[in-house]
Each structure stands twice: as structure tokens, then as C-alpha cells.
Amino acid sequence: METTDKTFSGAIPELYDQYMVPMIFQEFAEDLAARVAARSPMSVMETAAGTGVLTRALAPLLSSEARYVVTDLNPPMLAQAQNRQPPDERLSWQPVDALSLPFDDGMFDAVCCQFGVMFFPDRVAGYKEARRVLRPGGLYAFSTWDRIEDNEFAHIVEQTLADVFPGDPPMFMSRTPHGYFDTERIRRDVEAAGFSDIEITTIETGSPAPSAMHAAIAYCQGTPFRNEITARNAELLRVATDKVAAAIAGRFGNGPISGRIRGHVVTAIA
């Protein structure tokens, strides 16, 4: 993983939240929130919360007496999440490295992470930290994307950017968000961290966008793809976005569109 893969700053948090979240994260957030809430946890910790789509889905489902600690490695993303969340005394916000959690053993009934484990430099270490802060019998729930070929917009974006930068193609999506898709490997990693009752569910659905340009802005300007593009040639950010929009429109049309999207949801017991 490149250093820039974890850099969500500048214009990225706001564009990510405005364009990317409703397109690919909302439905998965609602699903993961329901899985966590079904266990009626009274103490929850979320890692890699991003701009808070899971937080907004899960908080209304928790008890009025519950405690919910929301964390992310990137303060700008966490600030965007906090600004979007309605006032709620049950919630606290804290910049945290998921591989070094500043919490005591057994503090939480549930730990959750939506599409964040792919960014962990050592996933087993991250899972062990989650298990450490869970009480015995506590729930760990997270999601990760399937391979890029089964996520149509992301695949088209990366192929198109390879045409824009043929000598040094940006590979952020296949390298990191879609780089941890092998369910057998995922299961081995979660088992290595000491979890049991591991269940992996693959969900395939649609990724709706009001236009091809919306999808292009989401990926090219609202993710670390932006960092890769501007590092090569900052003047080509608009050109790259336009070319991606044209490629998506060529496949799906110019009006409201929807591409296939697929991810894995993992639950395990401490």
C-alpha cells in the first residue's frame, strides 16, 4: 500500500461524503448497522469511520443508554463525520489508529468497521486489537470489497486512468480498496486473531449515480485516486475526470446509472 492510499485530506473528505457515500456505501452501511444492532450492544466502538455513514445508520438503532465511540485515523474525515451527525450525547469522537487502540481490554460489546480493514498495514494485528477491546462473546463486524472486476465503476475508472497515464497508471483501487477480497484469506486472518463463529456473507447490489460525471467526480476527486493523479500531473485532474465520465457514459448512458457492486460482510465472536 502506498502512503497516499491513506491520505484523505484537502478536498477529499467533503467530495467523498457528497459523491461517493450515497453511491457505494449507504446500502452496505444500513446492512452492517442492522447486524450490529441485532445484538443490542450497550457499548460500541467503530474504527475507520470515514465520514460517518455507518455511524449515521447505526446510532438511531442503539439504546438510549448505549455508548458509541467513533474513531478514524484521519482527523479531516472524522471532522466531516462529526459535522454530519445530529447532536447525540451517546457518541464520542476520537482520532485513533485501529492497530493501536487506546482502550482497556474488554471495554466494548461490539466493534465495527465498514470498508476500512483494507487500509490496515497489518490486518491480523488490527483484528487482534479489536478482539482485545471486546468483552468475551462480543461481536466484531466489518466489510471489505470483492475484487475490482466485480465492481463495475471502480474497474472502469482504473482502466481509464491507465489510458491517461500509460507509463505509470494509478492503481489505488485494485491495490487497496479491492485488494483484500479472498474470503479464504480473510477467514484465516480473522481466525489467526482468535475469533470464532466467523461468518462471511457476500452481497451484490447496484451502485446508483445520477450521472456518469457524478461517478467520475466521486472516484477521481473524492478518493486517494486524486492524490495519485495530481502527483503525476495536477493539471490533468479535470482531464482525467472528463475521460472517466465519458467511459462510464459509454457503458451505462448519460442519465441516471447503476453499476454492479459487490462486497463481503464478516461477523465474528470474541
C-alpha positions as CSV (number, residue, x, y, z in Angstrom):
1,M,0.0,0.0,0.0
2,E,1.3,3.5,-0.9
3,T,1.4,6.2,1.7
4,T,-1.1,8.3,-0.4
5,D,-3.7,5.5,-0.1
6,K,-4.4,6.5,3.5
7,T,-4.4,10.3,2.8
8,F,-7.9,11.6,2.9
9,S,-7.4,15.3,3.3
10,G,-7.9,18.6,1.5
11,A,-11.0,18.5,-0.8
12,I,-11.3,14.7,-0.5
13,P,-13.5,14.3,2.7
14,E,-16.2,16.6,1.5
15,L,-16.3,15.2,-2.0
16,Y,-16.1,11.7,-0.7
17,D,-19.1,12.3,1.6
18,Q,-21.2,14.1,-1.1
19,Y,-20.5,11.9,-4.1
20,M,-19.1,8.6,-3.0
21,V,-21.0,7.8,0.1
22,P,-24.6,7.7,-1.4
23,M,-23.3,5.8,-4.4
24,I,-21.5,2.9,-2.9
25,F,-21.6,3.0,0.9
26,Q,-25.2,3.7,2.1
27,E,-26.8,0.3,1.4
28,F,-23.9,-1.6,3.0
29,A,-24.0,0.8,6.0
30,E,-27.6,0.0,6.6
31,D,-26.9,-3.7,6.4
32,L,-24.0,-3.7,8.8
33,A,-25.8,-1.4,11.2
34,A,-28.7,-3.9,11.4
35,R,-26.3,-6.8,12.1
36,V,-24.6,-4.9,15.0
37,A,-27.9,-3.5,16.4
38,A,-29.5,-7.0,16.4
39,R,-27.2,-7.9,19.4
40,S,-28.4,-4.9,21.4
41,P,-24.9,-3.7,22.3
42,M,-24.6,-1.2,25.1
43,S,-21.0,-0.2,24.2
44,V,-19.8,0.1,20.6
45,M,-16.6,1.2,19.0
46,E,-16.2,1.9,15.3
47,T,-12.8,2.0,13.6
48,A,-12.1,3.7,10.2
49,A,-15.4,5.5,10.4
50,G,-14.6,7.8,7.4
51,T,-17.3,10.4,7.0
52,G,-19.7,8.6,9.3
53,V,-22.2,6.8,7.0
54,L,-22.2,3.7,9.3
55,T,-22.4,5.9,12.4
56,R,-25.5,7.7,11.0
57,A,-27.1,4.4,10.2
58,L,-26.2,2.6,13.5
59,A,-26.7,5.3,16.1
60,P,-30.5,5.5,15.8
61,L,-30.8,1.8,16.3
62,L,-28.9,1.7,19.6
63,S,-30.4,2.0,23.1
64,S,-30.7,5.5,24.6
65,E,-28.3,4.3,27.2
66,A,-25.7,2.9,24.8
67,R,-22.2,4.4,24.5
68,Y,-20.7,4.7,21.0
69,V,-17.1,5.6,20.4
70,V,-16.4,6.7,16.8
71,T,-12.8,6.7,15.5
72,D,-10.8,7.2,12.4
73,L,-7.1,7.6,11.6
74,N,-7.7,10.7,9.6
75,P,-8.9,13.8,11.6
76,P,-10.3,15.5,8.5
77,M,-12.6,12.6,7.7
78,L,-13.6,12.3,11.4
79,A,-14.4,16.0,11.5
80,Q,-16.6,15.7,8.4
81,A,-18.4,12.7,10.1
82,Q,-19.0,14.7,13.3
83,N,-20.3,17.7,11.4
84,R,-22.8,15.5,9.6
85,Q,-24.0,13.7,12.8
86,P,-27.0,15.1,14.7
87,P,-26.2,16.1,18.3
88,D,-26.0,12.9,20.4
89,E,-24.6,12.6,23.9
90,R,-24.1,8.9,23.5
91,L,-21.4,9.5,20.9
92,S,-17.8,10.4,21.4
93,W,-15.2,11.1,18.6
94,Q,-11.5,10.3,18.7
95,P,-8.7,10.1,16.1
96,V,-7.3,6.6,16.6
97,D,-5.1,4.1,14.9
98,A,-7.0,0.8,14.6
99,L,-3.8,-1.1,15.2
100,S,-3.1,0.6,18.5
101,L,-6.4,1.2,20.3
102,P,-6.2,3.5,23.4
103,F,-8.8,1.5,25.2
104,D,-8.8,-1.1,28.0
105,D,-9.4,-4.8,27.5
106,G,-13.0,-5.9,27.3
107,M,-14.5,-2.4,27.1
108,F,-17.0,-3.0,24.3
109,D,-19.9,-5.2,23.4
110,A,-19.3,-4.7,19.6
111,V,-16.6,-3.3,17.4
112,C,-17.5,-2.5,13.8
113,C,-15.6,-1.2,10.7
114,Q,-17.1,-0.6,7.3
115,F,-14.7,-0.9,4.4
116,G,-11.7,0.1,6.5
117,V,-9.7,-3.1,7.1
118,M,-8.2,-3.0,3.6
119,F,-6.2,0.0,4.8
120,F,-4.7,-1.8,7.8
121,P,-1.0,-2.3,7.2
122,D,-1.2,-5.5,9.4
123,R,-4.8,-6.8,9.3
124,V,-4.2,-9.6,11.8
125,A,-2.8,-7.1,14.3
126,G,-5.8,-4.9,13.7
127,Y,-8.2,-7.8,14.3
128,K,-6.3,-8.7,17.5
129,E,-6.7,-5.2,18.8
130,A,-10.4,-5.4,18.1
131,R,-10.6,-8.7,20.0
132,R,-8.6,-7.3,22.9
133,V,-11.1,-4.4,23.5
134,L,-14.1,-6.7,23.1
135,R,-15.7,-8.4,26.1
136,P,-15.8,-12.3,25.8
137,G,-18.7,-13.1,23.4
138,G,-18.6,-9.6,21.9
139,L,-19.2,-9.0,18.2
140,Y,-16.7,-8.0,15.6
141,A,-18.4,-6.9,12.3
142,F,-16.6,-5.5,9.3
143,S,-16.9,-5.3,5.5
144,T,-14.4,-5.4,2.6
145,W,-14.9,-5.1,-1.2
146,D,-14.8,-8.0,-3.5
147,R,-12.3,-8.0,-6.5
148,I,-12.3,-4.9,-8.7
149,E,-13.6,-6.8,-11.7
150,D,-16.9,-7.3,-9.9
151,N,-17.3,-3.6,-9.0
152,E,-18.0,-2.0,-12.4
153,F,-17.5,1.7,-11.8
154,A,-14.2,1.2,-10.0
155,H,-12.9,-1.1,-12.7
156,I,-13.8,1.3,-15.5
157,V,-12.2,4.2,-13.6
158,E,-8.9,2.4,-13.1
159,Q,-8.8,1.1,-16.7
160,T,-9.5,4.6,-18.0
161,L,-6.8,6.2,-15.8
162,A,-4.4,3.6,-17.1
163,D,-5.0,5.1,-20.6
164,V,-4.4,8.7,-19.3
165,F,-1.2,7.7,-17.6
166,P,0.0,4.6,-19.6
167,G,3.6,4.8,-18.3
168,D,2.6,4.9,-14.6
169,P,-1.1,4.0,-14.1
170,P,-2.8,4.9,-10.8
171,M,-3.7,1.6,-9.1
172,F,-5.2,2.8,-5.9
173,M,-8.5,0.9,-6.2
174,S,-7.2,-2.5,-7.1
175,R,-4.2,-2.1,-4.8
176,T,-6.1,-1.2,-1.6
177,P,-9.9,-1.0,-1.5
178,H,-10.2,-4.0,-3.8
179,G,-7.0,-5.7,-2.7
180,Y,-8.4,-7.8,0.1
181,F,-11.2,-9.8,-1.4
182,D,-10.1,-13.5,-1.0
183,T,-12.6,-14.9,1.5
184,E,-10.4,-17.8,2.5
185,R,-7.6,-15.4,3.3
186,I,-10.0,-13.2,5.3
187,R,-11.2,-16.2,7.3
188,R,-7.7,-17.3,8.1
189,D,-6.7,-13.8,9.2
190,V,-9.7,-13.5,11.5
191,E,-9.1,-16.9,12.9
192,A,-5.4,-16.0,13.5
193,A,-6.6,-13.2,15.7
194,G,-8.5,-15.6,17.9
195,F,-12.1,-15.1,16.8
196,S,-14.7,-17.9,16.5
197,D,-18.1,-18.3,14.8
198,I,-16.9,-16.5,11.7
199,E,-19.5,-15.8,9.0
200,I,-18.7,-14.2,5.7
201,T,-21.7,-13.0,3.5
202,T,-21.2,-11.7,0.0
203,I,-23.6,-9.0,-1.0
204,E,-24.1,-7.9,-4.7
205,T,-26.2,-4.9,-5.4
206,G,-26.4,-1.8,-7.6
207,S,-24.3,1.4,-7.3
208,P,-26.6,4.2,-8.2
209,A,-25.4,7.6,-9.5
210,P,-27.4,10.5,-11.0
211,S,-24.9,10.7,-13.9
212,A,-21.7,9.4,-15.2
213,M,-20.0,12.7,-14.2
214,H,-21.2,12.2,-10.6
215,A,-19.4,8.8,-10.6
216,A,-16.3,10.2,-12.2
217,I,-16.0,13.0,-9.6
218,A,-16.6,10.6,-6.8
219,Y,-13.7,8.3,-7.8
220,C,-11.2,10.8,-9.4
221,Q,-11.6,13.6,-6.9
222,G,-13.2,12.2,-3.8
223,T,-10.8,9.3,-3.1
224,P,-7.0,9.0,-3.0
225,F,-7.1,8.5,-6.7
226,R,-7.0,12.3,-6.6
227,N,-3.6,12.1,-4.9
228,E,-2.2,9.8,-7.5
229,I,-3.5,11.9,-10.4
230,T,-2.2,15.2,-9.1
231,A,1.2,13.6,-8.2
232,R,1.6,12.7,-11.8
233,N,0.2,16.0,-13.3
234,A,-2.1,18.2,-11.3
235,E,-3.3,19.9,-14.5
236,L,-4.8,16.6,-15.7
237,L,-7.2,16.2,-12.8
238,R,-10.1,17.7,-14.8
239,V,-9.0,15.9,-18.0
240,A,-8.9,12.6,-16.2
241,T,-12.3,13.2,-14.6
242,D,-13.8,14.0,-18.0
243,K,-12.3,10.9,-19.6
244,V,-13.6,8.7,-16.8
245,A,-17.1,10.3,-17.2
246,A,-17.0,9.6,-20.9
247,A,-16.0,6.0,-20.4
248,I,-18.7,5.4,-17.8
249,A,-21.3,7.1,-20.0
250,G,-20.2,4.9,-22.9
251,R,-21.0,1.9,-20.9
252,F,-24.1,3.0,-18.9
253,G,-25.5,6.0,-20.7
254,N,-25.8,9.7,-19.8
255,G,-28.8,9.7,-17.5
256,P,-29.1,8.1,-14.0
257,I,-27.0,5.0,-14.0
258,S,-26.2,2.0,-11.8
259,G,-23.3,-0.4,-11.9
260,R,-22.8,-3.8,-10.2
261,I,-21.1,-3.6,-6.9
262,R,-20.1,-6.4,-4.6
263,G,-18.6,-6.7,-1.1
264,H,-18.1,-9.1,1.8
265,V,-19.6,-8.7,5.3
266,V,-17.7,-10.5,8.1
267,T,-19.0,-11.2,11.6
268,A,-17.1,-13.0,14.3
269,I,-17.3,-13.6,18.1
270,A,-14.5,-12.8,20.6
